Amino acid sequence: MNPRRSVLYMPGANERALEKAKTLDADGLILDLEDAVAPDAKEAARERVCAAASSKEYGSREVTIRVNGLDTEWHDADLRAAAQAGPAAIVVPKVNSAAEVHNIERALELGGAPDHTKIWAMVETPVAMLHAEEIAAASERLTVLVMGTNDLAKELHAEFVPGRAPLLGGLSLALLAARATGKAILDGVYNDVKDLEGFEAECLQGRQFGFDGKTLIHPAQLEPCNRIFAPSEEEIARSRKIISAFEEAQAAGQGVVTVDGRMIENLHVENARRILALADAIAG
């Protein structure tokens, strides 16, 4: 299990930022060739990012490359270069269909991408929300859906409000698609880097929804994000208690198991094991 509590966007044109990323407490990094890079800097950023991704200097962090969108002049060259660099994954913006996933997969294969280089599909349009399940199911190489909440809000003509009520329908559809197909899913970014209280509230909402983690735009967001998306000591202790009680009951041939007055079923045990596996991966 790869913990993906915090996945931080890093501007591909900024060599200092790429160097700093080696010291940050992020579970994952998205070395960005898209929004963070001006048109006249695209080619230089591509070389810099691919060299960084293939350097093996980022420790246990999951290093990915975000290429430019499918409808841009840089997309094909980005994919070819990223395939050769062999990062943990290639992040593709605005994926709207299973056919696009198939095309991306084919391009990676033709580009010589190693088997460990996966596809992370950004879903950030109404079309993507309505086709999220077929996008997620399109390829075994696709392992993660990434919410693009800024673009989704733009497309919906929605306002950014606390609680994100205008976006909840899309968030739910994408989350259902990820869980139905066995894929991981990351929540979108929080834009106000100075509003840590609001950021923590959105992290908590994302965790309560069931997201695996959150994409971030600033290192200051790492600590609260890692804390909120990690199992608490109380959750870990309760999970161990549930598993122990269940195993003892099974060994004794008992059909009913209770922990702290609550009946325990297989689904509670499976969730407890998932929590402990995540805790072990984080401690890792």
N, C-alpha and C positions, 0 to 999 in steps of 0.2 A: 504493500500500500504506500503510495506517495502522498504525504501530507501536502495539501495545497491551500492552507489557511490564508496565506498572503502571497499574491503574485503581483510584482511591481513592474510597471512600465518604465523602461529606461530609454532616453533619447539616443538613437543610433549615431547621430552626428556629433555627440558630445563625448570625446575620449575620456575626459575626467570622470564623467558620470559612469561610464562603463568600467573604469578602474575602481571607483568607489563601490560599485555593486558587489565586488568581491568580498566586501567586509560587512555587508548589510544582512540583518537577520530576516531575510525573506525566504519563504519556501520555494518560490519560483520567480523567474525574471522573464519579462518580455522585452527583448532588445528590439526597439521599434524603428522600422523603416518607413512607416506611414505618416501619421499625423505630426509626429515630432520632428520631421525632417523636411526642410524646404526643397522645392523642386531642383534647384541648382546644386544641392548637396546630396542628392539621392545616390549617385554612383559611389562617391567617396564613403558615404555612410554604409553602403552595402558591403564594401570591402572591409571596413572596420568591424562591423557587426559579425560578419562571417568569420573573420579571424578570431574575434573574441569568443564566439560560440564554439569554435573548434580547439580552443586553447587548453581546455581542461583545467582552467585556473579558478573555477567558481565553486569548488568544493562539492557539497551535496545539493546545492541549489539546482532546481530544474530549469535549465536554460533553454528558452525558446526564441524564435525570431518571428516578428510580425512583418509580413510582406505587404506591399501595396495591393490595393484591391484588384479584382479580376478585370475590371473595366479600365484600368490605367495602363499607360505605356511602359511602366516599370515592372508590372506583375510577372511577366514571363522570365525576365532576367533575374528578378528577385528569387523566384522559385528555383531556377537552375543553380544559382549560387548557394542558396540556403540548403538545397539538397546535397550539394557537395560538402558543405560545412558540417552536416550531420548533427544538428542540435537535438535536444530531447523532443521538440515538436516545432512545427511551423504553424503560426497563427495566421489565419486568413480572414480578412474583414468581409462583412456583408455577404455571407453565404446564404443563398436564398432557396436552394433546391438540392435534391439528391444528385441531379446531373452535374451540378457544379462540383460537388464532392468527388464524384467519379473522375472528372477532368483533373482536379487537383491531385488525386491519387495517381492517375496515369502519368502526370507530369513529374511527380516525385520519382516514380519508378524509372521513367526514361532518363531522369537526371542523375540516377545512381544513388538515391537517398538510402542510407542503411535502414534495416528493419526497425531499429529502435526509434527512428524519427517518425513521430506520430503527427496527426492533423488535429489542430484545435480550431474549431469553426466558430467564428463570431456570428451570433444571431442578433440582429439589431434593426430589423424592419418589420412592419406588419406582415409582409409575405413570409418572412422567416418564422414568425410566431405561429402562423397558421400551418406551416409545413415543418415544424420543428421535429416531429417524430421521424418523418422520412429522411430529414437531414441527418439526424443522430444515428439512424439505422443504416445509412448508405454504405458505410465501410467500417471494417474492423480496425482499420488504421486510424479512424477518427475516434479519439478517446475522451475529448473534453469539448463541451459547449461553453462559450464565453459570452456573457450578456453585454451587449453594447447599449447601455441604457440612455446615453446622451443622444445617440442617433435615433433610438426608438422614440424618445420623447419628442424629438424634432419632427419625425414622420407622423406622429399622432397629433401634433399641434398641442401637446400637453404641457402643463406647467410643472416645475419642480417644487413640490410641497413636502413638508415633513410627513413621513408615513408612506409616500410614493403611491397614493391611491390611484392616480391615473395609469400607473404602470403595472399594477398588480395582476391584471388579466394576462399580459404578456409574460411577466415573470413566472406565473403559475403554469402557463402552457409550456414554456421552455423547460421548467423543472419537471413537469410530468413527462415530457419527451425524454429527458435525460434518464430519469429513473426507470421508465418503461423499457429502455434500450440498454441499460447497464453502463451508462456513461457518466463521467463526472461533470459538474457544472459550477462555474464561477460567477458570482454576482458582479454587477457593473461597478464603475468607479463613483466616488463621492467627490464632487468638484471643489468644495470649499476646504482647502487644506488647513485653514486656521480654526475651523469649527470642529474641534475634536469631540465635543459633546454630541453634536449632530451626527458625526461620523460613527461614534460608538453606538448610537441608537440604530443607525442603519445596519451596522454589522450584526447587532443583536437580532434585528428583524430578519436579515438574510439567514442567519443561523437557524432561527425559529422556523423559517420557511423550509429549510433543508439544504441550502447551498453548501457546497464543500469548502468554500472560501470566497475571497473577494479580490478583485483587481484593484490596484492602488496606483496613485499618481505621485505620491511623495513619501520619503522615508519616515516622516513623522507619524504616518498612519500605520506603520508596521507593528509597533508594540500592542496597541489596543486590538488590532485585527488578530494577531497571533493569540492573544489572551482569550478573546471572545470565541474564536472558532476552535479552540482546544478544549478537550474535556476537562472539567474542573476536578479537583481532588474528591469532592463529594460524589460526582458522577462516576469516577473511577472506583471508589470504594463501594458504591451501590452496585455497580456492574459486577464486581467480584463477588459480592454477597449473593446476587441473583444467580450467577453461574454455579457457585458452590452449593446453594440450596437446591437448585434444580438437579445437579449431579447426585447429591446425597439422596434426594427423593427417588430418583431413577434407580439407584443402587438398592434402595430399600423396597422397591416395587410399589411405591406410592403414586397414585394417579393425580393427586392435587398438591400443588406447591404454593405456599404463601410466603411472602417476605414483607415484614413490617405491616402485616394485615392486608396486603394486596395479593390477589391471585396472580401467579406467574405462568405464562404460556410460552410456547416455543418462540413466538415473535419477540417477547421480552428478552429471551436468552440470546437470540440472534443479534438484537440491537446492543445488548451488553457486550457481546463478543466484538462487534464492530467498534464500539467505543474503546475497548481495551486495545484493539489492533491499532487504532488511530493514535492512542496515547503512546504505545510502544514505538510507532513509526516516528512520532515527534521526538521522543527521547533518544531515538536512534542511532 
